C-alpha cells in the first residue's frame, strides 16, 4: 500500500469515524497474555477454545461497562460546550 492510500483510507480521514486511543489491540493482547502459562502445553484446539472463551469474556466486560463510558464521555462533552 503506498503512502497516499494510507492517508486516504486512514480512519481519521473517514467521515463519521470516531477517534480512538490507538491502544485497543495492546489492551486486548495484554488481557489475553494472562492465558500464556495455562495454555502453553495445551493442544492447539484446546488453546483456541480457551482463548476464545477469554476473548468473549473481554467483550462481555466491555459491553457491561459501555453505558458508564458513554455517560462519562457525554458529561465531558457537555462540560466542554459550556466553556
Secondary structure, DSSP 8 states (H G I E B T S, - for coil): --HHHHHHT-GGGSTT-----S-HHHHHHHHHGGGHHHHTTS-HHHHHHHHHHHHHHHHHHHHHHHHHHHHHHHHHHHHHHH-
